[in-house]
Amino acid sequence: RLLTKLAFINLLHPFQPFIIGQRIIGPKIANKFNIPLVIYGENQAEYGNDIKENSNPLMDLKFFSAKNLNNLSFGKKNIKDIIKDYNFNYSDFEPYLPLKSSEINASKVKVFYLGYFLKWDPQECYYYASENTGFKANTERTEGSYSKYSSIDDKIDPFHYYTTLIKFGIGRATYDSAQEIRNGKITREEAVTLVKKYDDEFPKKYFKEFLDYIDIGEKKFWQTIDSFRSPHLWSFKKKKWHLKKTVE
């Protein structure tokens, strides 16, 4: 909870602890129990990183290993300072602490991306999971977008996409529709309509739970949100924030 709060207030990135823990926990458990093979889903290159990363089936060691744990930071705050200021121990952060390079070399853990072997098309992956694992989509549309099955890991997901909208001017519907254009699922014209309808939708369903989880009030939430609005993206008119430019 503390890490999420720090990430939200200092970086407007409440999903940072989730992402760090997600990358580390698989290899860490594999290392502990001498499991040589770990398989994750898609490469992060599917969402904007250098497309060349997709040519390598292995996850880069930088995502789950480090030479010096004292250099780690969460929410723009060094782990040593967090431990000192909030009376924690290193063991309290175990799920978030990467493996040491020497540990990986000894265990020979390999982390592969499934997306290297299968075309990573979210809709087709949804169909496959439904047919083979019993996976079920949500009963309602995801706030900020038009889908019911993508990125529904937890209740912080919607705030990750909303804060992305605030910082960069692109929201969840933009991510989803851009990928579906590339995969031939929808046309650009359809995507523009979907983005205009859903991209700036506020995720109110879990808002109170999110505030309770990171232990801040609604006033502090909006002050933090507005402090990260870049003036080249946003303007304030008629008591409301507006994006200066939207997709056409």
C-alpha positions in Angstrom: 0.0 0.0 0.0 2.8 2.4 0.9 4.6 1.7 -2.4 1.5 2.4 -4.4 0.9 5.6 -2.5 4.4 6.8 -3.1 4.2 5.9 -6.8 0.9 7.7 -7.2 2.0 10.9 -5.4 5.5 11.2 -6.7 5.2 9.7 -10.2 1.4 9.6 -10.9 2.1 5.9 -11.6 0.1 3.8 -9.1 0.8 0.7 -11.1 4.6 0.8 -10.7 4.8 -1.6 -7.7 2.5 -4.1 -9.5 4.7 -4.0 -12.6 7.9 -4.4 -10.5 6.5 -7.3 -8.5 5.0 -9.0 -11.5 8.3 -9.1 -13.3 10.2 -10.3 -10.3 8.0 -12.8 -8.5 8.1 -15.5 -11.3 11.8 -15.8 -11.6 12.2 -15.4 -7.9 10.0 -18.4 -7.1 11.7 -20.4 -9.9 15.1 -19.6 -8.4 14.0 -20.7 -4.9 12.6 -24.0 -6.1 15.1 -24.8 -8.8 12.5 -24.4 -11.7 14.6 -23.8 -14.9 11.8 -22.4 -17.1 9.4 -19.5 -16.6 7.0 -18.3 -19.3 5.3 -14.9 -19.2 2.7 -13.5 -21.7 3.6 -10.7 -24.1 6.8 -8.7 -24.5 6.4 -5.1 -23.4 7.4 -4.2 -27.0 3.7 -4.9 -27.8 2.9 -1.6 -26.0 5.4 0.8 -27.3 8.9 -0.4 -26.4 11.5 -0.9 -29.1 10.0 -3.4 -31.5 13.4 -5.1 -31.8 12.8 -6.5 -28.4 10.3 -8.8 -29.9 13.0 -10.6 -31.8 14.4 -12.1 -28.5 12.3 -14.8 -26.8 14.0 -14.2 -23.5 13.1 -11.5 -20.9 16.0 -9.1 -20.4 17.7 -9.8 -17.0 17.3 -6.1 -16.1 13.6 -6.7 -15.4 14.2 -9.1 -12.5 17.9 -8.8 -11.4 20.2 -6.2 -9.9 23.8 -6.0 -8.7 23.1 -3.7 -5.8 19.7 -3.8 -3.9 20.6 -0.5 -2.2 20.1 1.4 -5.5 16.5 0.4 -5.8 13.8 3.0 -5.7 10.0 2.9 -5.5 7.8 5.9 -6.2 10.9 8.1 -6.7 12.2 7.2 -3.2 15.3 5.1 -2.4 14.5 1.8 -0.6 17.0 2.7 2.1 15.1 5.9 2.8 11.7 4.1 2.8 13.0 1.6 5.4 14.4 4.3 7.6 11.5 6.7 7.3 8.7 4.2 7.7 10.4 1.7 10.0 10.4 -1.3 7.6 12.9 -4.1 7.0 14.3 -5.4 3.7 12.3 -8.6 4.3 9.1 -6.6 4.1 9.8 -5.9 0.5 10.8 -9.4 -0.5 8.3 -9.8 -3.4 9.7 -6.6 -4.9 13.4 -7.3 -4.5 15.1 -8.5 -7.6 17.4 -11.5 -7.7 21.1 -10.9 -7.5 23.0 -11.5 -10.8 25.0 -14.2 -9.1 21.9 -16.1 -8.0 20.6 -16.2 -11.6 23.9 -17.5 -12.9 23.9 -20.3 -10.4 20.3 -21.4 -11.0 20.3 -20.8 -14.8 16.6 -19.7 -14.7 15.3 -18.8 -18.2 12.3 -16.5 -18.6 10.6 -16.7 -22.0 7.8 -14.7 -23.6 4.9 -16.7 -25.0 4.3 -13.9 -27.4 7.5 -14.8 -29.2 6.0 -18.1 -30.2 2.4 -17.1 -30.7 1.1 -13.9 -32.4 0.0 -11.7 -29.5 -3.5 -10.6 -30.5 -5.4 -9.9 -27.3 -8.8 -10.8 -28.8 -7.5 -14.1 -30.2 -5.8 -14.8 -26.9 -9.1 -14.2 -25.2 -10.9 -16.7 -27.4 -8.1 -19.2 -26.8 -8.3 -18.8 -23.0 -12.1 -19.0 -23.1 -12.0 -22.3 -25.0 -9.2 -23.9 -23.2 -9.1 -22.6 -19.6 -12.7 -21.5 -18.9 -11.6 -17.9 -18.7 -14.6 -15.5 -18.5 -14.8 -11.9 -19.5 -16.3 -9.3 -17.2 -20.1 -8.9 -17.2 -19.7 -5.2 -18.0 -17.5 -2.9 -20.1 -14.2 -1.8 -18.6 -14.2 1.9 -17.6 -12.2 4.0 -20.0 -12.5 1.5 -22.8 -14.9 -0.7 -24.7 -13.6 -4.2 -23.9 -14.5 -6.7 -21.2 -11.5 -9.0 -21.0 -8.2 -7.1 -21.4 -6.1 -5.9 -18.5 -8.5 -6.8 -15.7 -5.8 -8.0 -13.2 -6.9 -5.9 -10.3 -8.8 -2.8 -9.1 -5.8 -0.5 -9.7 -5.7 -1.2 -13.5 -8.2 1.5 -14.3 -6.2 4.1 -12.4 -3.0 3.1 -14.3 -4.7 4.0 -17.6 -6.4 7.1 -16.2 -3.1 8.5 -14.9 -1.5 7.7 -18.3 -4.2 9.8 -19.9 -3.3 12.7 -17.6 0.4 12.5 -18.2 0.5 11.7 -21.9 -2.9 12.5 -23.3 -3.7 8.9 -24.3 -6.1 6.7 -22.4 -7.2 3.1 -22.3 -9.4 3.2 -25.3 -6.5 4.6 -27.3 -4.3 1.7 -26.3 -7.0 -0.9 -27.1 -8.2 0.5 -30.3 -4.6 1.2 -31.7 -3.8 -2.4 -31.1 -7.0 -3.6 -32.7 -6.3 -1.5 -35.8 -2.9 -3.1 -36.2 -4.5 -6.5 -35.8 -7.2 -5.8 -38.3 -10.1 -6.1 -35.9 -11.5 -2.5 -36.4 -10.9 0.4 -38.8 -9.3 3.6 -37.9 -12.6 5.4 -38.2 -14.2 3.0 -35.7 -11.2 3.6 -33.4 -11.6 7.4 -33.5 -15.3 7.0 -32.5 -14.4 4.7 -29.6 -11.6 6.9 -28.3 -13.8 10.0 -28.3 -16.5 8.2 -26.4 -14.4 6.4 -23.8 -10.8 7.6 -23.5 -11.4 10.2 -20.8 -13.9 8.3 -18.8 -13.1 8.4 -15.1 -12.9 5.0 -13.3 -15.4 5.6 -10.6 -16.3 2.0 -9.8 -13.3 1.4 -7.5 -12.5 5.0 -6.7 -13.3 4.8 -3.0 -11.5 1.6 -2.6 -8.4 3.0 -4.3 -8.4 6.1 -2.0 -8.8 3.8 1.0 -6.0 1.6 -0.2 -3.4 4.4 -0.7 -4.8 6.3 2.3 -5.4 9.7 0.8 -8.5 11.9 0.5 -10.3 12.9 -2.6 -9.0 16.4 -2.4 -5.4 15.2 -2.3 -6.1 12.8 -5.2 -7.3 15.6 -7.5 -4.5 17.9 -6.5 -2.0 15.2 -7.4 -3.8 14.5 -10.7 -3.9 18.2 -11.7 -0.2 18.8 -10.8 0.8 16.3 -13.5 -1.2 17.9 -16.3 1.3 19.2 -18.8 0.4 22.6 -20.2 1.2 21.6 -23.7 -1.5 18.9 -23.5 -4.2 20.4 -21.2 -6.1 23.7 -20.9 -8.6 24.7 -18.2 -11.8 26.3 -19.6 -15.2 26.8 -18.2 -14.2 25.1 -14.9 -13.1 22.0 -16.7 -9.9 20.4 -18.0 -9.7 19.8 -21.8 -7.2 18.1 -24.0 -5.8 20.6 -26.5 -5.7 18.1 -29.2 -7.6 14.8 -29.7 -7.5 12.1 -32.4 -9.3 12.9 -35.6 
